[in-house]
Amino acid sequence: MLIKNISIKKIISVIAILFSILQIFFAAYGIVTTDFQRHFHLAFVLILIFLIKPFRKGMKSDTIIPLDVILVFLSLGSLIYFRYHYHSIVLNAGMPNNSDLFVGAIVILLVLEAVRRTVGLPLTIVIT
């Protein structure tokens, strides 16, 4: 099942504009910690990569497959997890629990997939 629509470009534009506005807001007012800002930035960049870059080189850039949607929700889920468990993560620094390790492993895999899509397989192999 392929989702192919002109509105995908509009959704990507709205996400990118929202991301930019929130980054400027965080920089101007500093209302959240830098740890959260970093994870927020990573999650939004991952979301944009999974929506913009196709899964394979031969695919059109405006085609989104269900795997892309799953990766977007995993990226968003990692941001939500980090936001709601921030205090326990900070207090348990160096002693992560199983759910922290699981979400951390998912984020690492998401970053590896984003690197594969943007830079290519050779760098992904070097990283692993």
N, C-alpha and C positions, 0 to 999 in steps of 0.2 A: 504494500500500500504506500504509494508516494503522495505526499502533500505538495502540490505545486500550484502556487497562487501568487498573484502580484502583491497581495496584502502581506506576504512574508517580508518583503522589503520594507514595508511600512512598519511592521512589528520590530524589525531589526533597527530601523531608524529611531523609533520611540525608545527602545531599550538603550541605545547608544546615547541619545540625548539625556535621558533620565540618569544614566551612569555619569555623564559629564557634569550635570547639574549637582548631583549628590556629592561628587568629588570636590567641586568648588565650594559647596556648602560645608563639607567636613574641613576643608583647608581654611576657610574663613572663620568658622566658629569653633572648631576643635571640640565638638561635643561628645565624640566617642574616642576610645583609646586607639593608639596606633596599631595595636594588634588586630582590633576589629577592622580598622581601615584597610589593613593589608589583606585580610581574608575577604573582605567585601570586594576589594579591587580584583583579587584573583578569581573569585566566583563570577563576577560580571564579565571579566575577560574570557573566562572559559565558556560562559554562556554565549557570548558573541562569536567566539571561534567555532563552536559547534553549530551555530546557526548560519554562519557565513561560509566557512570552508566545507566543501563536500567530503563525504566519507572516502570516496575514490577520486582519482584525478580525472577520470573520464566523465564524471557526473557534472551536471549543470550546477552552478552555485546557488540557484534559486530553488533547488530541489531538497526537501528535507525528508529524510526517512525516519521511521519510528525509533531507530537507535539514537538519532540525533536528539529527539525529544526526551528519551530516557536519560541521555547524558546531560541535557540541560536541567532536568529535574534533580539529578544527582548533584550537580554543581550548586543548584539552589538549596538543596537539602543540606549540603555540607555547610553552607553559610548559616542556615537556620540552626543547625546543630551547634556550631561554634558560638553563635550569639546566645543561645539559651543555656549552654554549659560553660560559658566563659569563666565564671568564677571558680568552678570546680577544677577546670583545666589549669588555671593559674595557681590555685592552692595546691594542686597535686603535681606541680612541675617536676618532671623527672620520674614520676610514678603514674603513668597513664593507666586507665582501666581498659577493659576489653572493648567497650564501645568507642573509646578514644582511638584505640589502635585500628579498629575496623574502619571508622570514618577517615582516619589518616591514610590508610591503605587505599581507600576509594579515591581520595584526593590525589594521591600519587599516581594512580592509574589514569585519572582524568587529565592530569598534567602531561603524562606520557602520550596519551592520545592526542592532546592539543599540540604537542611538539611534533608528533608524526604528521598531523594534518598541515601544519604551517611550515615546518622546516624540512621534514622528510624522515624517512626510515633510518638513514645512517646515523643521525644524531640521536635518535631514540635508542638505537642499539648501543651507542657509546654511553649514553646515560645509564642504561640498565647494566 
